[in-house]
Amino acid sequence: MVHQIGVKLRGQIRDFSGKLCSEMGKVVGRFVEEMVYGIQARGSVRLSEIARSLEEKTSLKKRIDRLSRNLGRKDLGSEISAGILAEGAGRIEQNTLLIVDPTDITKKYAKKMECLATVRDASEKEKGQGYWVDTVVGARTDSSEIIPLVHKLYSQNAGDFVSENHELLDAIMKVSRAAEGRGIFVLDRGGDRRRLYKQLLDNDNSVRFIIRQRGDRHLLSGGKLRETFELAQRCKTPYGETVIKQKDGREKAYFIHFGFCPVRLPEHPEVQLWLVVVKGFGAKPLMLLTTEPMSRNRKILWWVVQAYLTRWRVEDTIRFIKQSYNVEDIRVLTYERL
């Protein structure tokens, strides 16, 4: 039975790899198939482990050398990324959530890996050496399925690096173009930036979004500038719901209440936005700035709240995948291969 499952899995990977590599030739197609299969079979991104999964008579060293050589192929990463995005974009519907999750890969003891840069290790909550990764996946509030769209590693010490904002906007706009404007982007507090709003609200490239607020931004409300946290404190929250959230491996129930108020960004007064306020998760309210038109309709408001809660669920899924394949154990030395 295990053998049958393995054969079936290999067949599915071959079909998937064929779609990604249809323009790249048989050699690259075979290499991508072997890499995907090896990562799945061994639960590892180390070339030595991937090589061990391959049924070949050649020595382990020769297998590792071949994989490393193919991994260094110029433009391989961008071509595969374009194929994955094209495949996923076809499954994005009008109200699919596009979860943006900037994260990091920390290499605590690495010295020789190319373009190592300073990152903030989210698990240790301290600075370390490593790389940044921008991830975008599609999701729905009523489904546990996620649709991979973008997963890009970058370093501020690389020669082609412009800025963190540039990398994040590049990922967002690539997805928006591929999905032909469908979907709504959901970002955490790290997305509450003037530079991002300038691009996201651009008349020619505007996108729909839900962005959690830090609370210190000033918004226009009733013709006056007010701090977001002050607006949230004053906002009426007439609707209530009980939410079950996983925390430290345990389920915890929260009774939350929520409401909204119309606002505008002082830098973009021509664009009507809405501040959705959720109280009950902690001492401070959860504040979500969105392009989605709000009204005194519980169903509409609750959908926006659910959209952000879905982000929490997807973050846990991404974290689980990262741990399952021990992504931070990656050991290739050159930036292109990374």
C-alpha positions in Angstrom: 0.0 0.0 0.0 2.9 2.4 0.9 4.4 1.6 -2.5 1.1 2.3 -4.3 0.8 5.7 -2.5 4.4 6.5 -3.5 3.8 5.7 -7.1 0.6 7.7 -7.2 2.3 10.7 -5.5 5.2 10.5 -7.9 2.7 10.6 -10.8 1.0 13.7 -9.4 4.3 15.4 -8.9 5.3 14.6 -12.5 2.1 16.1 -13.8 2.6 19.2 -11.6 6.2 19.6 -12.6 5.3 19.2 -16.2 3.0 22.2 -16.0 5.6 24.3 -14.4 8.4 23.4 -16.7 6.6 23.1 -20.1 8.8 25.8 -21.5 12.1 24.8 -19.8 12.9 21.4 -21.4 13.0 17.8 -20.2 16.2 18.1 -18.2 14.8 21.0 -16.0 11.4 19.2 -15.8 13.1 16.0 -14.4 15.2 18.1 -12.0 12.1 19.9 -10.6 10.2 16.6 -10.3 13.1 15.1 -8.3 13.4 18.1 -6.0 9.7 18.3 -5.2 9.5 14.5 -4.7 12.7 14.5 -2.5 11.4 17.4 -0.3 8.1 15.6 0.2 9.7 12.1 0.7 12.3 13.2 3.2 10.6 16.2 4.8 13.7 18.3 4.2 15.2 20.9 2.0 18.8 19.7 2.4 20.3 18.5 -0.9 21.8 15.5 0.8 18.4 14.3 2.1 16.7 15.0 -1.3 19.5 13.0 -3.1 19.0 10.0 -0.7 15.3 9.8 -1.9 16.3 9.3 -5.5 16.5 5.7 -6.8 19.8 5.9 -8.7 22.9 3.7 -8.9 25.3 6.7 -8.8 27.0 7.7 -5.6 25.4 10.0 -3.2 28.0 12.7 -3.9 27.4 12.6 -7.6 23.6 13.0 -7.0 24.2 16.0 -4.7 26.5 17.6 -7.3 24.0 17.1 -10.0 21.2 18.6 -8.0 23.4 21.5 -7.0 24.5 22.2 -10.6 20.9 22.2 -11.8 19.8 24.4 -8.8 22.3 27.1 -10.0 20.6 27.4 -13.4 20.1 31.1 -14.2 16.4 32.3 -13.9 15.2 28.9 -12.7 13.6 30.5 -9.6 11.8 33.2 -11.5 10.5 30.8 -14.2 9.2 28.3 -11.6 7.7 31.2 -9.6 5.9 32.5 -12.7 4.5 29.1 -13.4 3.2 28.6 -9.8 1.6 32.1 -9.9 -0.1 31.4 -13.3 -1.4 28.1 -12.0 -2.8 29.6 -8.8 -4.2 32.8 -10.2 -6.7 30.8 -12.2 -8.3 29.7 -9.0 -8.6 33.2 -7.5 -12.2 34.4 -7.4 -13.6 37.9 -6.8 -13.6 37.6 -3.0 -10.7 35.2 -2.5 -8.5 36.4 0.4 -4.9 37.1 -0.7 -3.0 36.6 2.6 0.3 38.5 2.6 2.8 37.1 5.2 6.3 38.5 5.3 8.5 36.1 7.3 12.2 35.2 7.7 14.6 32.3 7.5 17.2 32.5 10.3 20.7 31.0 9.9 22.1 31.4 13.4 25.5 29.8 12.8 26.0 30.3 9.1 29.1 32.2 8.0 29.7 31.4 4.3 26.1 31.7 2.9 26.0 34.4 0.3 24.2 37.7 1.0 23.4 36.9 4.7 21.6 39.9 6.2 20.2 41.0 9.5 16.7 39.8 10.1 14.4 39.7 13.1 13.9 36.1 14.2 10.2 35.9 14.9 10.5 32.7 17.0 13.3 34.0 19.2 12.1 37.6 19.1 15.6 38.9 18.5 17.8 39.9 15.6 19.9 37.4 13.8 21.5 36.5 10.4 19.4 35.2 7.6 17.0 36.1 4.8 13.5 37.6 4.4 10.7 35.8 2.6 7.5 37.3 1.2 4.7 34.8 1.0 1.2 35.4 -0.6 -1.4 32.6 -0.6 -5.1 32.5 -1.5 -7.7 31.4 1.0 -11.4 31.5 1.8 -13.2 32.1 5.1 -15.1 28.8 4.7 -12.3 26.5 3.6 -9.0 25.2 5.0 -7.5 25.0 1.5 -4.7 27.5 0.6 -3.5 28.4 -2.9 0.2 29.1 -3.2 0.9 32.2 -5.2 4.2 33.8 -4.2 7.1 32.6 -2.0 10.1 34.8 -2.6 13.4 34.9 -0.7 15.4 38.1 -0.7 18.3 39.8 1.1 18.9 43.5 1.7 22.6 42.7 1.0 21.9 41.4 -2.5 23.0 43.5 -5.5 19.5 43.9 -6.9 17.8 44.9 -3.6 15.9 48.2 -3.6 13.9 48.3 -0.4 11.6 46.2 1.8 8.6 48.2 0.5 9.7 47.5 -3.1 9.8 43.7 -2.5 6.4 43.7 -0.7 4.7 45.8 -3.4 6.3 43.8 -6.1 4.8 40.6 -4.7 1.3 42.2 -4.2 1.2 43.8 -7.7 2.4 40.6 -9.4 -0.5 38.7 -7.8 -3.0 41.5 -8.6 -2.0 41.5 -12.3 -2.0 37.7 -12.6 -5.5 37.5 -11.0 -6.7 40.4 -13.2 -7.7 42.4 -10.1 -9.7 39.7 -8.4 -9.3 39.0 -4.7 -8.7 41.2 -1.6 -5.3 41.5 0.1 -5.1 40.9 3.8 -2.1 42.3 5.7 -1.0 42.5 9.3 0.3 45.7 11.1 3.4 45.5 9.0 1.3 46.6 6.0 0.3 49.9 7.7 2.7 52.0 5.8 2.3 55.3 3.8 4.4 53.9 0.9 2.1 50.9 0.5 -1.0 53.0 0.7 0.3 55.2 -2.1 0.7 52.3 -4.4 -2.4 50.3 -3.3 -4.7 53.3 -3.8 -3.2 54.4 -7.1 -6.0 55.1 -9.6 -4.4 52.9 -12.3 -3.4 50.0 -10.0 -5.8 50.2 -7.1 -6.4 47.0 -5.2 -8.9 46.0 -2.5 -7.4 45.4 1.0 -7.9 44.8 4.7 -4.9 46.1 6.7 -4.6 45.8 10.5 -3.7 49.2 12.0 -0.9 49.9 14.6 -3.2 52.6 16.1 -0.9 55.6 15.9 -1.9 56.7 12.4 -4.1 59.8 12.0 -7.2 59.4 9.9 -9.8 61.9 8.7 -13.2 61.4 10.3 -16.0 64.0 10.2 -13.6 66.4 8.6 -11.1 66.2 11.5 -7.8 64.4 12.0 -8.0 61.8 14.7 -5.6 59.1 15.9 -6.8 55.6 14.9 -6.8 54.3 18.5 -8.9 57.3 19.6 -11.4 56.5 16.8 -11.5 52.9 17.8 -12.2 53.7 21.4 -15.1 55.9 20.4 -16.5 53.6 17.7 -19.8 51.9 18.5 -19.6 48.1 18.3 -23.2 46.8 18.4 -22.7 43.4 16.9 -21.4 40.4 18.9 -20.0 36.9 18.2 -18.2 34.1 20.0 -14.9 33.1 18.5 -12.8 30.0 19.3 -9.0 30.6 18.9 -6.1 28.2 19.2 -3.5 29.6 21.6 -0.5 27.6 22.8 -2.1 24.4 21.6 -5.4 25.1 23.5 -8.7 26.4 22.4 -9.8 29.7 24.0 -13.2 31.3 23.6 -13.5 35.0 23.0 -16.8 37.0 23.0 -16.1 39.9 20.6 -18.2 42.8 19.5 -17.6 44.9 16.4 -18.6 47.9 14.4 -17.2 50.5 11.9 -16.8 54.1 11.1 -16.1 55.8 7.7 -12.6 57.4 7.4 -10.1 58.7 4.9 -6.3 58.8 4.8 -5.1 62.5 4.9 -2.7 61.7 2.1 -5.6 60.3 0.0 -8.7 62.3 1.0 -10.4 61.5 -2.3 -10.7 57.8 -1.4 -13.4 56.6 1.0 -12.2 53.9 3.4 -13.7 52.2 6.5 -12.3 51.4 9.9 -13.7 48.1 11.3 -13.2 47.9 15.0 -13.2 44.6 17.0 -13.2 44.6 20.8 -12.8 41.6 23.0 -9.5 40.0 22.0 -7.4 42.0 24.4 -7.1 45.3 26.2 -6.7 47.2 22.9 -9.2 46.9 20.1 -8.4 45.2 16.8 -8.5 47.9 14.0 -8.9 47.0 10.4 -8.6 49.6 7.6 -10.4 48.4 4.4 -11.5 49.5 1.0 -14.6 47.3 1.3 -17.8 49.4 1.6 -19.3 49.0 5.1 -22.9 49.5 6.1 -25.1 48.7 9.2 -25.3 45.2 8.1 -24.0 42.5 10.4 -23.3 40.0 7.6 -21.0 42.4 5.7 -19.1 43.5 8.9 -18.7 39.9 10.1 -17.2 38.9 6.7 -14.4 41.4 7.1 -13.7 40.2 10.7 -13.7 36.6 9.4 -11.3 37.6 6.7 -8.7 38.8 9.2 -9.3 35.8 11.5 -8.6 33.6 8.4 -5.2 35.3 8.2 -4.4 34.0 11.7 -5.3 30.5 10.6 -3.3 30.7 7.4 -0.3 32.1 9.3 -0.4 28.9 11.5 -0.5 26.8 8.3 2.5 28.5 6.8 4.4 28.1 10.1 3.5 24.4 10.2 4.8 23.9 6.6 8.0 25.8 7.5 8.6 23.5 10.5 7.5 20.3 8.7 10.2 20.7 6.0 12.7 22.3 8.4 13.1 25.2 6.0 15.7 26.9 8.2 18.0 23.9 7.7 18.7 24.9 4.1 22.4 24.7 3.5 23.2 25.8 -0.1 25.7 28.6 -0.1 25.0 30.8 -3.2 22.1 33.3 -3.3 20.9 32.0 -6.7 20.5 28.5 -5.4 18.8 29.7 -2.2 
